[in-house]
Amino acid sequence: MSTLYSSFNAGIAGLNANSTRLAAISDNIANTGTLGYKRVVASFQSMVMGGSHYGPYIAGGVRASTIRLIDERGAITASANATDLAVSGRGFLPVTAQSALNRSGNLPLMLTTTGSFRPNADGLLENPAGLILLGWPADPDGSIPAFPRDTIGGLEPIRINSNQFASDPTTRINVRVNLPATGTRADSDGRSHDVALEYYSPLGTTDTLTMTFAPTVPATGQSNEWTATVTDPSTGTVIGEYTITFDDQPPNGGRILSVTTGGAGGAYDPLTGEFTVTTDSGQDIALNIGMLGDEDSITQMADSFIPVSTDRDGSPVQSLVGVQVDATGYVKAYYDSGLIRTIAQIPLVDVPNPNGLMALDNQAYRVAPESGAMFLWNAGDGPTGEINGFSREESATDVAAELTNMIQTQRAYSSNAKVIQTVDEMLQETANLKR
């Protein structure tokens, strides 16, 4: 009789195990269209009852366990939103719940492999499930400070302010003029020539420096020498003074032969053709007059002063027009003048055992003892993949495979039900022996 009852229990265990497998299959099929969904698989383990090889066999049955295959990735598809993100490879995007932003201390870390992030009312990048994207904030110059990699203390919500303005101050001005060769002769009137150098300040205003070229007039002959003085008109302070000597021999006739610093301003660099001056407001600007002997430089030829060009970098105040995330996780803000500025970096979170993460709602996960300790990597470094903008990760469910598994599960469930029915009939026969 014990053998019959063990068969009955084994059949019930088979029904329970296949019910578990069917529940996993139904969950996978239901989430076929869920972005970033990781499928669940059920595995069976046999249970063996103790006993010797002699005598009746006691059926142990089966038990089922499930595991979510978080390390499996779905196909990546393109989208039209720049901040739709997907990880191509290993690693997770750091996110936190919107409801946790008002708490003190570190934000609770959650992980996801994809998300359609858009600025919410506060400018924070948020997906439809209310998960806020986290990253390391950049310094004003666009560099990312060094943050600890084994803690989340440096992570902050990434904020995009559509009304944000920025200035792009001038750092370099190219000066190209032709000075009259007759200006440095003994019979010259010693006339100087001024060039106005406009530049953009850190406040986005347009200011001007004055560069004056004064010839050295000798008693006899020709000096081929000019003194270039840079003045800040706001105070009248001389911030740069240089003596420029021009060659009068072929093949470099009329080109710069030497440049000597006169006391104000930085030293002339012959490798770049630049020297740096500092305005009274503290702004450093490199003035490029050309390299020694280079045809693309300030020249001294003929008898006319010709201001050829004064090109500057920088731009006035500009407004934000868009944000994109590159493959290495840098969040770059694009302005209407063409300025591109890094405002944050999104690291990728990695753990030794991704399938050991605790699964949460909305395709989010949390670090658990089974997953191992987390580490923050730059996207594309170490074991992690890259971050794809304009992309989303589809569900990892294979519908055809799930339907096949469902048919197999249905057959196995029916077979176990038949075992129970058969045991019940045999028990009825046994009971009828008393009659």
C-alpha positions in Angstrom: 0.0 0.0 0.0 2.8 2.4 0.7 4.0 2.1 -2.9 0.5 3.1 -4.1 0.3 6.1 -1.8 3.8 7.2 -2.9 2.7 7.0 -6.5 -0.3 9.2 -5.5 2.0 11.7 -3.9 4.4 11.6 -6.8 1.5 12.4 -9.2 0.4 15.3 -7.1 4.0 16.6 -7.0 4.1 16.3 -10.8 0.9 18.4 -11.0 2.4 21.1 -8.8 5.7 21.1 -10.7 4.0 21.4 -14.1 1.7 24.1 -12.7 4.8 26.1 -11.7 6.3 25.6 -15.1 3.0 26.7 -16.8 2.9 29.8 -14.6 6.4 30.8 -15.7 5.5 30.2 -19.4 2.3 32.3 -19.0 4.3 35.1 -17.4 6.8 35.0 -20.3 4.1 35.0 -23.0 2.2 37.8 -21.2 5.4 40.0 -21.3 6.3 39.4 -24.9 5.9 43.1 -25.6 7.4 44.3 -22.3 10.7 46.3 -22.9 13.6 44.7 -21.1 11.7 41.8 -19.8 13.8 38.8 -18.7 12.2 35.4 -19.1 11.6 33.0 -16.2 12.4 29.3 -16.6 11.3 26.4 -14.4 13.6 23.5 -13.6 12.7 20.1 -12.1 14.6 18.2 -9.5 13.8 14.6 -8.6 13.3 13.6 -4.9 14.5 10.1 -4.0 13.2 8.4 -0.9 15.6 6.4 1.2 15.6 2.6 1.2 17.5 -0.5 -0.1 17.5 -2.0 -3.5 15.3 -4.8 -2.2 11.6 -4.5 -1.5 9.0 -2.2 -2.9 10.0 1.1 -4.6 8.8 4.3 -2.9 8.3 7.1 -5.4 9.8 10.4 -4.2 8.2 12.7 -6.8 9.5 16.0 -8.2 9.8 19.6 -7.1 10.1 22.7 -9.3 12.2 25.8 -8.9 12.3 28.9 -11.0 15.1 31.3 -12.0 14.9 34.6 -13.9 17.6 34.7 -16.6 18.7 38.3 -16.1 21.9 37.8 -18.0 20.0 37.0 -21.2 19.5 40.1 -23.4 16.7 40.9 -25.8 17.2 42.4 -29.3 18.0 46.1 -29.4 15.8 48.2 -31.6 16.0 51.8 -32.7 13.8 54.6 -31.4 13.3 58.4 -32.1 14.1 59.5 -28.5 17.8 60.4 -27.8 17.4 59.4 -24.1 15.9 56.0 -24.9 18.8 53.9 -23.6 19.8 50.2 -23.8 22.9 48.4 -22.7 24.6 46.3 -25.4 26.2 43.6 -23.4 26.9 43.2 -19.7 26.0 45.8 -17.1 23.0 47.7 -15.8 21.9 51.3 -15.7 21.7 52.8 -12.2 18.2 54.1 -11.3 16.2 54.9 -8.2 12.5 55.3 -7.4 11.0 58.8 -7.8 9.4 58.3 -4.4 12.8 58.0 -2.8 14.2 61.4 -3.8 13.1 63.2 -0.7 14.8 60.8 1.7 18.0 61.7 3.4 21.3 59.9 2.8 22.2 57.8 -0.2 19.4 57.0 -2.7 18.4 53.4 -2.9 20.0 51.8 -5.9 18.0 49.9 -8.4 19.2 48.4 -11.7 17.7 48.1 -15.2 19.0 47.3 -18.7 16.9 49.6 -20.7 14.6 52.6 -20.3 12.7 55.3 -22.2 13.8 58.3 -20.1 12.4 61.8 -20.6 12.7 64.9 -18.4 9.8 65.1 -15.9 8.4 68.3 -14.3 11.6 68.8 -12.3 13.9 68.1 -15.3 15.0 64.7 -14.0 15.3 61.9 -16.6 12.5 59.5 -15.7 11.0 56.5 -17.4 7.2 55.7 -17.5 7.5 53.4 -14.4 8.8 56.3 -12.3 12.5 55.3 -12.2 15.0 58.1 -12.2 18.3 57.8 -14.0 21.4 58.3 -11.9 24.9 59.4 -12.9 28.0 61.3 -11.8 27.7 65.1 -12.2 30.3 66.9 -14.2 32.3 69.9 -13.1 31.7 73.2 -14.8 34.5 72.5 -17.3 32.9 69.3 -18.4 35.3 66.9 -16.6 34.1 64.1 -14.3 35.6 64.1 -10.8 37.0 60.8 -9.4 34.2 59.0 -7.5 34.3 55.7 -5.6 33.5 52.7 -7.7 32.3 50.3 -5.0 29.6 52.7 -3.4 26.8 54.8 -4.8 27.6 57.9 -2.8 28.6 59.9 -5.8 25.5 59.1 -7.9 22.9 61.8 -8.4 19.7 62.1 -10.5 20.5 63.5 -13.9 18.7 66.8 -14.4 18.0 68.3 -17.8 16.8 71.9 -17.7 15.3 72.9 -21.1 15.5 76.6 -20.1 19.2 76.2 -19.4 21.6 78.8 -20.8 25.4 78.6 -21.1 28.3 80.8 -22.1 31.2 79.7 -24.2 34.0 82.2 -23.4 36.8 82.9 -25.9 40.0 81.1 -25.3 41.8 81.8 -28.6 42.0 84.5 -31.2 43.9 84.2 -34.5 45.4 87.5 -35.6 46.5 88.0 -39.2 47.6 91.4 -40.5 50.1 92.7 -43.0 52.3 95.5 -41.7 53.9 97.9 -44.2 57.5 97.2 -44.9 58.0 100.9 -45.4 57.0 101.6 -41.9 60.3 100.6 -40.4 62.5 102.7 -42.7 64.5 105.6 -41.5 62.3 108.0 -43.6 59.0 106.6 -42.1 56.6 108.8 -40.1 56.5 106.1 -37.3 52.7 105.6 -37.6 51.3 102.8 -35.5 48.3 100.6 -36.4 45.5 99.4 -34.2 43.5 96.1 -34.4 40.4 95.6 -32.3 40.1 92.0 -31.0 36.6 91.2 -30.0 36.1 88.3 -27.5 33.3 86.7 -25.5 33.5 86.9 -21.7 32.4 84.1 -19.3 29.2 86.1 -18.8 28.4 85.9 -22.5 29.1 89.6 -23.2 31.2 90.9 -26.1 34.3 92.8 -25.0 37.3 94.1 -26.9 41.1 94.1 -26.6 43.3 96.5 -28.6 46.4 95.3 -30.3 48.7 98.1 -31.4 51.6 97.7 -33.8 54.3 100.4 -33.4 57.3 100.4 -35.8 60.9 100.9 -34.7 62.2 103.6 -36.9 66.1 103.6 -37.1 68.3 106.6 -37.8 69.4 105.0 -41.0 68.4 101.9 -43.0 65.5 99.7 -42.0 64.8 97.8 -38.7 62.1 95.4 -39.8 61.0 95.5 -36.1 57.6 96.2 -34.6 56.4 96.4 -31.0 53.0 94.7 -30.5 51.1 96.0 -27.4 47.9 94.4 -26.2 45.7 96.7 -24.0 42.5 96.1 -22.1 40.5 99.2 -22.9 38.2 98.8 -19.9 41.1 99.9 -17.7 43.8 101.0 -20.1 46.2 98.3 -18.7 48.9 96.8 -21.0 48.5 93.1 -20.7 50.9 92.0 -23.4 54.0 93.5 -25.0 56.1 91.8 -27.7 58.9 92.8 -30.1 58.4 91.1 -33.5 61.2 91.1 -36.0 60.6 90.2 -39.6 63.0 88.4 -42.0 64.2 90.5 -45.0 66.0 87.6 -46.8 64.6 85.0 -49.2 62.9 82.7 -49.1 61.2 83.9 -45.9 61.2 87.6 -46.7 58.4 89.4 -44.8 57.7 86.5 -42.4 58.3 86.4 -38.7 62.0 85.9 -37.8 61.7 86.2 -34.0 59.4 87.3 -31.2 60.6 88.6 -27.8 58.4 89.2 -24.7 58.6 92.7 -23.4 57.6 92.0 -19.8 53.8 91.8 -20.0 52.0 88.7 -21.1 53.0 85.1 -21.5 56.0 83.8 -23.4 55.7 83.3 -27.2 55.6 79.6 -28.2 57.3 79.1 -31.6 55.8 75.7 -31.9 52.2 77.0 -31.9 52.7 80.7 -32.8 50.8 81.7 -29.7 51.2 83.8 -26.5 48.7 84.1 -23.7 47.4 87.4 -22.2 45.2 87.7 -19.2 42.4 90.4 -19.2 41.8 92.6 -16.2 38.8 90.4 -15.4 41.1 87.3 -15.2 40.2 85.7 -18.5 43.1 84.0 -20.3 43.1 84.3 -24.1 45.8 82.8 -26.4 46.6 85.2 -29.3 48.0 83.3 -32.3 50.1 85.4 -34.7 51.7 82.5 -36.5 54.9 80.5 -36.3 58.3 81.6 -37.2 58.9 81.6 -41.0 55.3 80.4 -41.7 53.5 82.0 -44.5 50.3 81.8 -42.5 51.3 84.4 -40.0 51.6 88.2 -39.4 53.6 89.6 -42.3 55.6 92.7 -43.2 55.3 93.4 -46.9 54.8 96.3 -49.4 53.6 99.6 -48.1 50.1 99.1 -46.9 48.6 98.0 -43.5 46.0 95.3 -44.2 44.0 93.7 -41.3 43.5 90.3 -42.9 41.4 88.5 -40.3 40.8 88.1 -36.5 39.1 84.8 -35.9 38.0 83.9 -32.4 36.4 80.8 -30.8 33.6 80.9 -28.2 30.1 82.2 -28.6 27.6 84.4 -26.7 24.9 83.1 -24.4 23.1 80.1 -25.9 20.1 78.0 -25.0 19.9 74.2 -24.7 18.4 72.4 -27.7 19.0 68.7 -26.9 20.8 66.0 -24.9 22.4 62.8 -26.1 24.2 60.0 -24.4 27.3 58.5 -26.1 28.5 54.9 -26.0 30.7 55.6 -23.0 27.9 57.0 -20.9 28.7 60.7 -21.2 25.6 62.9 -21.2 26.2 65.7 -23.6 24.2 68.9 -23.8 23.8 70.5 -27.2 23.3 74.3 -27.5 22.0 76.3 -30.4 25.4 77.8 -31.2 26.9 74.4 -31.7 28.5 74.2 -28.2 28.6 70.7 -26.8 29.1 70.3 -23.1 29.4 67.2 -20.9 27.0 67.5 -17.9 27.1 64.0 -16.4 28.4 60.4 -16.9 26.2 57.3 -16.5 28.3 54.4 -15.2 27.3 50.8 -15.6 26.7 48.6 -12.6 28.1 45.0 -12.7 27.8 42.1 -10.3 29.5 38.7 -10.4 26.1 36.8 -10.7 23.4 38.8 -12.5 20.9 36.0 -12.1 21.2 36.3 -8.4 19.8 39.9 -8.4 16.5 40.4 -6.6 13.8 41.0 -9.3 11.4 44.0 -8.7 8.5 45.4 -10.7 9.0 47.3 -13.9 12.1 45.3 -15.1 14.1 46.6 -12.2 16.5 44.7 -10.0 18.3 45.1 -6.7 21.7 43.9 -5.5 21.3 40.8 -3.2 23.7 38.5 -1.4 23.3 35.9 -4.1 24.4 38.4 -6.8 27.6 39.4 -5.1 28.9 43.0 -4.5 28.3 45.6 -7.2 31.0 47.7 -9.0 30.6 50.8 -11.1 32.4 50.7 -14.5 32.7 53.2 -17.3 30.6 51.9 -20.1 32.7 49.9 -22.5 35.4 49.3 -20.0 36.2 46.0 -18.2 33.4 43.4 -18.6 30.7 45.9 -19.4 29.1 46.7 -22.8 28.3 50.1 -24.2 25.3 52.4 -23.7 23.2 52.8 -26.9 21.1 56.0 -27.2 18.1 56.1 -29.5 17.6 52.4 -28.5 15.5 50.1 -26.5 15.9 46.5 -25.5 13.0 44.2 -26.4 11.7 41.4 -24.3 13.9 38.3 -24.2 10.9 36.0 -24.6 10.9 33.6 -27.6 7.1 33.1 -28.2 7.6 30.0 -30.4 9.8 28.3 -27.8 7.3 29.2 -25.1 4.4 27.7 -27.0 6.3 24.5 -27.5 7.1 24.4 -23.8 3.5 25.0 -23.1 2.4 22.0 -25.1 5.0 19.8 -23.4 3.8 21.0 -20.0 0.2 20.3 -20.9 1.1 16.8 -21.9 3.1 16.2 -18.7 0.3 17.6 -16.6 -2.3 15.3 -18.2 0.1 12.3 -17.7 0.4 13.1 -14.0 -3.4 13.5 -13.7 -3.7 10.0 -15.4 -1.3 8.6 -12.8 -3.5 10.0 -10.0 -6.6 8.6 -11.7 -5.0 5.2 -12.1 -3.9 5.1 -8.4 -7.4 6.0 -7.4 -8.8 3.1 -9.4 -6.3 0.7 -7.9 -7.2 1.9 -4.4 -10.8 1.3 -5.2 -10.0 -2.2 -6.3 -8.2 -2.8 -3.0 -11.1 -1.5 -1.0 -13.5 -3.8 -2.9 -11.5 -6.9 -1.8 -13.3 -6.7 1.6 -16.7 -7.2 0.0 
